[in-house]
Amino acid sequence: MAKCNLCFRQCNITEGSFGFCGVRTCKDGKVIPASYGKLTSIALDPIEKKPLNRFHPGSRILSVGSYGCNLRCPFCQNYHISWGNEVESFKREAAYVSPEELARIAEEQTANGNIGIAFTYNEPLIYYEYVLDTARLLKEKGLKTVLVSNGMAQVDTVKELFKYVDAMNIDLKGFTDHYYEDVLQGNRKMVMDFITEATKHCHLELTTLIIPGENDSDEEMDELSAWIASLNKDIPLHISRFFPRFHLLDREATPVEKIYHLKTIAEKHLTYVYTGNC
């Protein structure tokens, strides 16, 4: 048995079994990511799709994903590779791509406007060892490394990443402990600590998906955006519209006018506020 120190769960994992995320396993008494190098998705995307609006705008980036997640968002848009019933089949179908091969593919795609690799689609921090090995190679080639993450990781465990990651978009999914713990099965303080550290090392943008009846109050957006501004008022915030999906089909889509209203509240504190899915 070994303890995983990646996130607040501190899973005790027996030999050959898995932690909560479904990825981190115990082998020979050590915790490793079973998904190392196993990719389920790869696409060349506009950088703005991550979303990153103020990091090399107009460029493209090779986006890759694996499987598994350490949150349980009931509205997950990539549930089939994150924590839905389909994950097991994706585990079997995932193709192994070494860090060297992935870096080579990224370099080849510079002819098509590629600036590097974005680890996205599922949660990249749960297989941070692969991200780190690839990012080192990308830096040698003058290419960028981007993370699209929930930010729920222990800073000390993944601190080596900060030397190599050029930009992150982190989901700050709400600003109450109730929402993080009871709806997402996560830990808000851990995400806030991770965001605070990330501001010291790389370009950072944040995203908040607005769920009707959960995190859509004026007061919560005011507190959330004020906290971001306490770190740096120039951190861009993306306020995104929710559409019913996965386990959250009993809600209507977020009204467009609500998104624009919350934007005006966030703009009291922040320089750059963007709307998404409107």
One Martini backbone bead per residue (centre of mass of N, CA, C, O) as a GRO file, in nm:
protein
  278
    1MET     BB    1   0.100   0.034   0.018
    2ALA     BB    2   0.007   0.378  -0.082
    3LYS     BB    3   0.037   0.726  -0.077
    4CYS     BB    4  -0.138   0.987  -0.219
    5ASN     BB    5  -0.023   1.344  -0.280
    6LEU     BB    6  -0.190   1.512  -0.487
    7CYS     BB    7  -0.447   1.544  -0.303
    8PHE     BB    8  -0.675   1.574  -0.040
    9ARG     BB    9  -0.743   1.260  -0.021
   10GLN     BB   10  -0.508   1.067   0.037
   11CYS     BB   11  -0.478   0.794  -0.094
   12ASN     BB   12  -0.495   0.451  -0.012
   13ILE     BB   13  -0.306   0.222  -0.210
   14THR     BB   14  -0.322  -0.075  -0.329
   15GLU     BB   15  -0.198  -0.318  -0.494
   16GLY     BB   16  -0.340  -0.257  -0.818
   17SER     BB   17  -0.498  -0.020  -0.744
   18PHE     BB   18  -0.715   0.273  -0.704
   19GLY     BB   19  -0.795   0.578  -0.693
   20PHE     BB   20  -1.044   0.803  -0.728
   21CYS     BB   21  -0.949   0.883  -1.032
   22GLY     BB   22  -0.853   0.599  -1.185
   23VAL     BB   23  -0.514   0.628  -1.215
   24ARG     BB   24  -0.385   0.603  -0.949
   25THR     BB   25  -0.132   0.367  -0.856
   26CYS     BB   26   0.005   0.061  -0.727
   27LYS     BB   27   0.365  -0.012  -0.772
   28ASP     BB   28   0.587  -0.143  -0.580
   29GLY     BB   29   0.493   0.081  -0.353
   30LYS     BB   30   0.411   0.293  -0.583
   31VAL     BB   31   0.298   0.590  -0.719
   32ILE     BB   32   0.122   0.583  -1.033
   33PRO     BB   33   0.028   0.644  -1.364
   34ALA     BB   34  -0.164   0.441  -1.567
   35SER     BB   35  -0.189   0.684  -1.802
   36TYR     BB   36   0.083   0.686  -1.915
   37GLY     BB   37   0.061   0.788  -2.251
   38LYS     BB   38  -0.260   0.765  -2.261
   39LEU     BB   39  -0.455   0.845  -2.539
   40THR     BB   40  -0.790   0.981  -2.646
   41SER     BB   41  -0.691   1.276  -2.750
   42ILE     BB   42  -0.649   1.477  -3.063
   43ALA     BB   43  -0.592   1.833  -3.144
   44LEU     BB   44  -0.613   2.128  -3.345
   45ASP     BB   45  -0.636   2.436  -3.178
   46PRO     BB   46  -0.744   2.713  -3.076
   47ILE     BB   47  -0.640   2.893  -2.809
   48GLU     BB   48  -0.932   3.012  -2.737
   49LYS     BB   49  -1.056   2.715  -2.659
   50LYS     BB   50  -0.937   2.659  -2.358
   51PRO     BB   51  -0.934   2.941  -2.253
   52LEU     BB   52  -0.707   3.179  -2.434
   53ASN     BB   53  -0.692   3.533  -2.492
   54ARG     BB   54  -0.373   3.627  -2.370
   55PHE     BB   55  -0.222   3.381  -2.542
   56HIS     BB   56  -0.130   3.383  -2.839
   57PRO     BB   57  -0.319   3.511  -3.037
   58GLY     BB   58  -0.416   3.311  -3.325
   59SER     BB   59  -0.325   3.047  -3.243
   60ARG     BB   60  -0.214   2.709  -3.213
   61ILE     BB   61  -0.293   2.386  -3.042
   62LEU     BB   62  -0.204   2.083  -2.914
   63SER     BB   63  -0.458   1.865  -2.806
   64VAL     BB   64  -0.464   1.659  -2.506
   65GLY     BB   65  -0.589   1.336  -2.378
   66SER     BB   66  -0.713   1.113  -2.144
   67TYR     BB   67  -0.803   0.985  -1.820
   68GLY     BB   68  -0.975   1.103  -1.568
   69CYS     BB   69  -1.066   1.221  -1.221
   70ASN     BB   70  -1.089   1.431  -0.902
   71LEU     BB   71  -1.379   1.484  -0.989
   72ARG     BB   72  -1.772   1.522  -0.979
   73CYS     BB   73  -1.911   1.664  -1.214
   74PRO     BB   74  -2.250   1.657  -1.322
   75PHE     BB   75  -2.166   1.847  -1.601
   76CYS     BB   76  -1.974   1.697  -1.768
   77GLN     BB   77  -1.849   1.709  -2.106
   78ASN     BB   78  -1.614   1.460  -2.052
   79TYR     BB   79  -1.730   1.192  -1.909
   80HIS     BB   80  -1.624   0.954  -2.095
   81ILE     BB   81  -1.309   1.029  -1.974
   82SER     BB   82  -1.356   1.085  -1.658
   83TRP     BB   83  -1.652   0.936  -1.497
   84GLY     BB   84  -1.794   0.757  -1.669
   85ASN     BB   85  -1.889   0.449  -1.796
   86GLU     BB   86  -1.681   0.481  -2.051
   87VAL     BB   87  -1.387   0.470  -1.939
   88GLU     BB   88  -1.306   0.171  -1.971
   89SER     BB   89  -1.299   0.175  -2.284
   90PHE     BB   90  -1.083   0.403  -2.304
   91LYS     BB   91  -0.857   0.253  -2.166
   92ARG     BB   92  -0.835   0.029  -2.392
   93GLU     BB   93  -0.809   0.246  -2.645
   94ALA     BB   94  -0.569   0.377  -2.561
   95ALA     BB   95  -0.285   0.538  -2.683
   96TYR     BB   96   0.051   0.508  -2.695
   97VAL     BB   97   0.256   0.804  -2.614
   98SER     BB   98   0.539   0.930  -2.605
   99PRO     BB   99   0.702   1.211  -2.530
  100GLU     BB  100   0.874   1.211  -2.787
  101GLU     BB  101   0.641   1.175  -2.991
  102LEU     BB  102   0.469   1.419  -2.906
  103ALA     BB  103   0.688   1.632  -2.959
  104ARG     BB  104   0.715   1.567  -3.259
  105ILE     BB  105   0.429   1.633  -3.345
  106ALA     BB  106   0.433   1.927  -3.251
  107GLU     BB  107   0.664   2.014  -3.438
  108GLU     BB  108   0.524   1.944  -3.707
  109GLN     BB  109   0.271   2.151  -3.644
  110THR     BB  110   0.408   2.429  -3.698
  111ALA     BB  111   0.315   2.445  -4.000
  112ASN     BB  112   0.003   2.493  -3.862
  113GLY     BB  113   0.058   2.696  -3.598
  114ASN     BB  114   0.198   2.558  -3.372
  115ILE     BB  115   0.310   2.611  -3.010
  116GLY     BB  116   0.215   2.321  -2.878
  117ILE     BB  117   0.078   2.193  -2.566
  118ALA     BB  118  -0.244   2.083  -2.449
  119PHE     BB  119  -0.365   1.977  -2.143
  120THR     BB  120  -0.682   1.810  -2.173
  121TYR     BB  121  -1.036   1.713  -2.124
  122ASN     BB  122  -0.890   1.614  -1.882
  123GLU     BB  123  -0.706   1.568  -1.592
  124PRO     BB  124  -0.362   1.636  -1.589
  125LEU     BB  125  -0.259   1.612  -1.284
  126ILE     BB  126  -0.299   1.290  -1.255
  127TYR     BB  127  -0.046   1.290  -1.496
  128TYR     BB  128   0.212   1.478  -1.441
  129GLU     BB  129   0.458   1.309  -1.530
  130TYR     BB  130   0.398   1.327  -1.834
  131VAL     BB  131   0.387   1.628  -1.859
  132LEU     BB  132   0.676   1.679  -1.763
  133ASP     BB  133   0.832   1.512  -1.973
  134THR     BB  134   0.719   1.674  -2.216
  135ALA     BB  135   0.787   1.969  -2.132
  136ARG     BB  136   1.091   1.942  -2.145
  137LEU     BB  137   1.100   1.890  -2.454
  138LEU     BB  138   0.954   2.145  -2.547
  139LYS     BB  139   1.158   2.350  -2.440
  140GLU     BB  140   1.393   2.253  -2.623
  141LYS     BB  141   1.200   2.336  -2.888
  142GLY     BB  142   1.031   2.607  -2.821
  143LEU     BB  143   0.772   2.509  -2.676
  144LYS     BB  144   0.453   2.495  -2.541
  145THR     BB  145   0.285   2.471  -2.216
  146VAL     BB  146  -0.050   2.360  -2.137
  147LEU     BB  147  -0.312   2.397  -1.888
  148VAL     BB  148  -0.629   2.230  -1.829
  149SER     BB  149  -0.770   2.285  -1.502
  150ASN     BB  150  -0.886   2.234  -1.160
  151GLY     BB  151  -0.642   2.271  -0.939
  152MET     BB  152  -0.645   1.983  -0.769
  153ALA     BB  153  -0.342   2.028  -0.608
  154GLN     BB  154  -0.045   1.976  -0.463
  155VAL     BB  155   0.208   2.183  -0.486
  156ASP     BB  156   0.451   2.005  -0.383
  157THR     BB  157   0.404   1.767  -0.586
  158VAL     BB  158   0.400   1.972  -0.869
  159LYS     BB  159   0.632   2.197  -0.872
  160GLU     BB  160   0.802   2.123  -1.130
  161LEU     BB  161   0.598   2.229  -1.344
  162PHE     BB  162   0.644   2.545  -1.313
  163LYS     BB  163   0.909   2.542  -1.499
  164TYR     BB  164   0.731   2.447  -1.784
  165VAL     BB  165   0.480   2.615  -1.768
  166ASP     BB  166   0.320   2.881  -1.957
  167ALA     BB  167   0.005   2.796  -1.925
  168MET     BB  168  -0.326   2.855  -1.771
  169ASN     BB  169  -0.648   2.701  -1.722
  170ILE     BB  170  -0.861   2.752  -1.444
  171ASP     BB  171  -1.107   2.620  -1.248
  172LEU     BB  172  -1.336   2.837  -1.082
  173LYS     BB  173  -1.638   2.702  -0.998
  174GLY     BB  174  -1.646   2.863  -0.721
  175PHE     BB  175  -1.717   3.027  -0.370
  176THR     BB  176  -1.795   2.755  -0.210
  177ASP     BB  177  -1.783   2.482  -0.008
  178HIS     BB  178  -2.046   2.350  -0.080
  179TYR     BB  179  -2.001   2.322  -0.383
  180TYR     BB  180  -1.735   2.163  -0.378
  181GLU     BB  181  -1.824   1.928  -0.181
  182ASP     BB  182  -2.137   1.851  -0.266
  183VAL     BB  183  -2.112   1.866  -0.592
  184LEU     BB  184  -1.785   1.800  -0.671
  185GLN     BB  185  -1.590   1.665  -0.462
  186GLY     BB  186  -1.403   1.893  -0.330
  187ASN     BB  187  -1.146   2.171  -0.284
  188ARG     BB  188  -1.114   2.503  -0.259
  189LYS     BB  189  -0.845   2.565  -0.119
  190MET     BB  190  -0.664   2.405  -0.313
  191VAL     BB  191  -0.729   2.576  -0.561
  192MET     BB  192  -0.641   2.850  -0.446
  193ASP     BB  193  -0.347   2.769  -0.393
  194PHE     BB  194  -0.278   2.698  -0.684
  195ILE     BB  195  -0.339   2.971  -0.810
  196THR     BB  196  -0.141   3.137  -0.640
  197GLU     BB  197   0.110   2.990  -0.753
  198ALA     BB  198   0.067   3.030  -1.062
  199THR     BB  199   0.106   3.346  -1.065
  200LYS     BB  200   0.435   3.312  -1.032
  201HIS     BB  201   0.495   3.140  -1.331
  202CYS     BB  202   0.238   3.207  -1.526
  203HIS     BB  203   0.004   3.219  -1.737
  204LEU     BB  204  -0.337   3.326  -1.637
  205GLU     BB  205  -0.660   3.170  -1.649
  206LEU     BB  206  -1.015   3.180  -1.577
  207THR     BB  207  -1.305   2.961  -1.499
  208THR     BB  208  -1.674   3.004  -1.486
  209LEU     BB  209  -1.943   2.801  -1.442
  210ILE     BB  210  -2.291   2.869  -1.467
  211ILE     BB  211  -2.523   2.747  -1.228
  212PRO     BB  212  -2.834   2.725  -1.173
  213GLY     BB  213  -2.869   2.756  -0.820
  214GLU     BB  214  -2.546   2.757  -0.727
  215ASN     BB  215  -2.327   3.008  -0.873
  216ASP     BB  216  -2.533   3.286  -0.954
  217SER     BB  217  -2.468   3.505  -0.761
  218ASP     BB  218  -2.369   3.818  -0.694
  219GLU     BB  219  -2.203   3.762  -0.437
  220GLU     BB  220  -2.017   3.541  -0.549
  221MET     BB  221  -1.893   3.705  -0.782
  222ASP     BB  222  -1.777   3.927  -0.607
  223GLU     BB  223  -1.589   3.746  -0.435
  224LEU     BB  224  -1.435   3.604  -0.660
  225SER     BB  225  -1.322   3.861  -0.810
  226ALA     BB  226  -1.185   3.988  -0.561
  227TRP     BB  227  -0.983   3.762  -0.514
  228ILE     BB  228  -0.839   3.774  -0.780
  229ALA     BB  229  -0.754   4.077  -0.747
  230SER     BB  230  -0.566   4.017  -0.499
  231LEU     BB  231  -0.355   3.895  -0.698
  232ASN     BB  232  -0.471   4.005  -0.999
  233LYS     BB  233  -0.657   4.218  -1.203
  234ASP     BB  234  -0.530   4.082  -1.488
  235ILE     BB  235  -0.685   3.831  -1.459
  236PRO     BB  236  -0.859   3.636  -1.653
  237LEU     BB  237  -1.222   3.596  -1.689
  238HIS     BB  238  -1.443   3.322  -1.753
  239ILE     BB  239  -1.791   3.338  -1.826
  240SER     BB  240  -2.004   3.057  -1.839
  241ARG     BB  241  -2.242   2.874  -2.004
  242PHE     BB  242  -2.492   2.652  -1.931
  243PHE     BB  243  -2.569   2.310  -2.025
  244PRO     BB  244  -2.743   2.042  -2.032
  245ARG     BB  245  -2.584   1.749  -1.870
  246PHE     BB  246  -2.569   1.439  -1.786
  247HIS     BB  247  -2.671   1.477  -1.443
  248LEU     BB  248  -2.781   1.787  -1.545
  249LEU     BB  249  -3.112   1.791  -1.672
  250ASP     BB  250  -3.289   1.983  -1.455
  251ARG     BB  251  -3.172   2.229  -1.609
  252GLU     BB  252  -3.139   2.520  -1.736
  253ALA     BB  253  -3.003   2.726  -1.914
  254THR     BB  254  -2.820   2.988  -1.895
  255PRO     BB  255  -2.888   3.296  -1.906
  256VAL     BB  256  -2.753   3.538  -2.090
  257GLU     BB  257  -2.813   3.781  -1.899
  258LYS     BB  258  -2.660   3.662  -1.657
  259ILE     BB  259  -2.376   3.666  -1.772
  260TYR     BB  260  -2.366   3.976  -1.826
  261HIS     BB  261  -2.420   4.059  -1.536
  262LEU     BB  262  -2.173   3.917  -1.405
  263LYS     BB  263  -1.966   4.074  -1.566
  264THR     BB  264  -2.020   4.353  -1.432
  265ILE     BB  265  -1.927   4.262  -1.154
  266ALA     BB  266  -1.635   4.168  -1.222
  267GLU     BB  267  -1.548   4.455  -1.346
  268LYS     BB  268  -1.503   4.593  -1.065
  269HIS     BB  269  -1.215   4.417  -1.035
  270LEU     BB  270  -1.155   4.348  -1.344
  271THR     BB  271  -1.009   4.388  -1.658
  272TYR     BB  272  -1.072   4.078  -1.764
  273VAL     BB  273  -1.389   3.988  -1.915
  274TYR     BB  274  -1.549   3.688  -2.027
  275THR     BB  275  -1.762   3.525  -2.247
  276GLY     BB  276  -1.941   3.200  -2.267
  277ASN     BB  277  -2.175   3.038  -2.467
  278CYS     BB  278  -2.355   3.300  -2.603
   0.00000   0.00000   0.00000
